[in-house]
Amino acid sequence: PISSMAEGFWNQRYSESGFAYGQEPNDWLVEAVKTIKDRQGSTTKDGQLQQVRVLSLGEGEGRNAIWMAKENPTWNITALDSSEAGLQKAQQMASELGVASQLETVVADLDTYEFEVVADLE
């Protein structure tokens, strides 16, 4: 389980003004999404945009989840983090950028969280 010390650290850090890691996505994530889209394509066999569900772990203040939502309007992102303060910022930023309907936030401890097994990518 999350130690109260670690949880307190992240909540304090994300409660500060601004964004601890900025608002731009992680460079690795940008490249990984590009690779996945190149392999999978973005449309179904009948030409419809693919509906995709993404689980983003350790999401913090939401920069990666929100970028994925902005870049991929048919993607629904679940952002999971142990910091309620960080995910509140994520929800606020998603609202400001018009992607709140694509973002679900879950405050959870990764050690005890029970994942639903879903596979959208082949």
N, C-alpha and C positions, 0 to 999 in steps of 0.2 A: 504493500500500500504506500501511497504518497506520504512521506513524512511531513508532519505539520511545518517543519522548518523549510523544506523545499517548496511546499505549497505557498507558504507565507512569502518566501523570496520572490516567486514569480508574480504573485498578486501585488506585492509592493512595487516591483519593477514595472509592471504593466499599468499600475495606477498613476504613475508619473505622467506628466504632460508629454505630448509627442508620441512617437512610435519608436520603441527600443531598437528595432531592426529596419526602420524605414517603412515605406508603403509599397515599394517595388518588390516583385517576386524574386525568389532565389534563382540565380542563373541556371543551376542544375535542373530545377523544376521546369523552367522554360524550355530547355533542350529536351528533357524527358517527354514533355507533353507534345512537342513537335515530332519526336520520334514515334510516339504512339499514334498520333494522328496520321503520320505518313504511312505507317504499317496498316492501320485499321481503316483509314479513310474517314470521312466525316458524314457520309450518307449511307443509307441502307440500300439494298439492291433495287428498291423501287424509287430511289432518288430522294427519299425523305431524310431530313437531318436526324442523326442518331441521338437518341436520348441516352445519356450516360450518367451513372451515379459514381461519385468519387468520395472516398474516405481520406481525409487529410489529417494525419496524426501529429500531435505536438504543434498545433496550429498557432498558438500564441495569440497575436493581435489580428490575425486573419489575412495578412498580405498575400499569401500564396493561394488560399481558397478564393479570395475575392478576385484575384487576377484570373484564375481559371474560369470563374463565373462570367467575368467581363468578356473574356476572349471566346467563350464557348456558351452561347445563350441557351443551348439545349442540355447543358450539364447541370446536375444538381449536386451540390457539394455538402458533405457533412464534415464540419470542422470540430475536431475533438482535442481538448486540452484540459489540463488540471487547473488552469487559472480562470476563474470566473471573470476577473477584471480584464484579462486579455480578450476573452470572447465577447465581453460587452463592447469593447472597442471595435471588434470585428463586426458585430451586428450594426453598430452606428455607422461605420464606414460603408458597409454593404447598403444600408438605407440611403446614404448620401449619394452613392454611385448607381443606384437603381437596380441592384442585383439581390436585394434582400429576399426575394421570393425563391432564389436559387440556393440560399445558404441556410443550413440548419447547424446550430452550435450545440455541442454536448460537453458539459463539464464532467470529466471522469478521470479516474485513475487507470492508467493503462495496465497495471498489474491485476486489476480485478474486473475490468470492463468486459462484458460478454458481447463479442462481435457476432453480427448476423452475417452469414456467409452468402455473398452475392457476387456473381462474376458477370460483368458486362462485356469484358474484353475476351476475345478468343485467343 
